[in-house]
Each structure stands twice: as structure tokens, then as C-alpha cells.
Amino acid sequence: MIKISALPKETLVELLLFMAENESFPSVERELKGSISVDDAKQAVRELAMALAREEQGERDTSVASMLKEAGLTPKARKIVSALSSREERALLDAFGFIRG
């Protein structure tokens, strides 16, 4: 598990994907002198983003599932909540007092 405290993982995934699509990585060509191509560097950043996204999704699923179970929501309510983004889920659960601490 990757421990990151500077940014939420969801935000970091978006940032990494943005970088992979928009950054030219000039230092890769300049400093690595062909040992790694820019395309390989971009692919590595995308793969890191996807691995982080899978990890974040697993954490979110576990966390939200336990909160929903503790909250005693009906299956229909759980289905509705699961359609929200992680930030929206947490905001909704917090607004109704289901998140403790």
C-alpha cells in the first residue's frame, strides 16, 4: 500500500494522468540520453496512476461498505450512494452523521 499524505489519492491519480498526457518530460531525453524513451516514461506514469486508482478504489469500497453497513441503509439506498464519487459519498455520509470522528 502506498502512503500519501500531500494529496488525496483520487486527486493524485488525476494529476498523474494529466502529466502523462500533457507533459513533454524534457529531462527524460536530456538526462537519460535514450536509456528510457519519453513514451516509456509516459506509460510508466499512466501505469502508476492506474495502480494507485485500483488501490484507492479498494480502500474506498472497503471504507464505504463498512460505513453503509454500520449506517443500516437499505439495499436501494446503498445502490444510490455507490453511484456517487468518493467525495460525494463521504460528504453525504458525513451530512447525515454516518461518519464518526
C-alpha positions in Angstrom: 0.0 0.0 0.0 1.2 3.4 -0.9 1.1 6.0 1.9 0.5 9.5 0.5 -0.5 12.5 2.7 0.1 15.5 0.5 -3.0 14.9 -1.7 -6.0 12.5 -1.8 -5.1 9.5 -4.0 -8.1 10.3 -6.3 -6.6 13.8 -6.9 -3.1 12.3 -7.4 -4.4 9.9 -10.0 -5.9 12.7 -12.0 -2.7 14.7 -11.7 -0.6 11.7 -12.9 -2.9 11.1 -15.9 -2.8 14.8 -16.8 1.0 14.7 -16.7 1.2 11.6 -18.8 -0.9 13.3 -21.5 0.4 16.8 -21.4 4.0 16.8 -20.0 6.8 16.6 -22.6 9.3 15.2 -20.0 12.3 17.1 -21.4 14.6 15.9 -18.7 14.0 12.3 -19.7 15.6 12.9 -23.1 18.2 15.2 -21.8 19.4 13.4 -18.7 18.7 9.8 -19.5 20.2 10.0 -23.1 18.0 7.4 -24.7 18.0 4.8 -21.9 14.3 5.4 -21.4 12.1 6.9 -24.1 9.6 9.7 -23.4 6.8 7.3 -24.4 8.1 4.7 -21.9 8.2 7.4 -19.2 4.6 8.5 -20.0 3.4 4.8 -20.0 5.1 4.3 -16.6 3.3 7.4 -15.2 0.0 6.0 -16.6 0.6 2.6 -15.1 1.4 4.2 -11.7 -1.8 6.2 -11.9 -3.9 3.1 -12.7 -2.3 1.1 -9.8 -3.0 4.0 -7.5 -6.5 4.2 -8.7 -7.1 0.5 -8.1 -5.7 0.8 -4.6 -7.8 3.9 -3.9 -10.9 2.1 -5.2 -10.3 -0.9 -3.0 -9.8 1.3 0.1 -12.9 3.3 -0.8 -15.0 0.2 -1.3 -14.0 -1.2 2.0 -14.4 2.0 3.9 -17.7 3.0 2.3 -19.1 -0.6 2.6 -18.3 -0.7 6.3 -19.9 2.8 6.8 -23.0 1.8 4.9 -23.3 -1.4 6.8 -23.0 0.4 10.1 -25.5 3.0 9.0 -28.1 0.4 8.3 -29.1 1.7 4.9 -31.4 -0.3 2.7 -30.1 -2.0 -0.4 -31.7 0.7 -2.6 -30.0 3.5 -0.6 -26.7 1.7 -0.8 -27.1 1.4 -4.6 -27.8 5.1 -4.9 -24.8 6.0 -2.7 -22.5 3.7 -4.7 -23.2 5.8 -7.9 -21.6 8.9 -6.3 -17.9 9.8 -6.4 -15.9 9.1 -3.3 -16.0 12.8 -2.3 -19.8 12.9 -2.8 -20.2 9.6 -0.8 -18.2 10.9 2.1 -20.0 14.3 2.0 -23.4 12.6 2.1 -22.5 10.2 4.8 -21.0 13.0 6.8 -24.0 15.2 6.3 -26.3 12.5 7.7 -23.9 11.8 10.6 -22.8 8.3 9.4 -19.1 9.2 9.6 -17.7 9.2 13.0 -14.6 11.2 14.1 
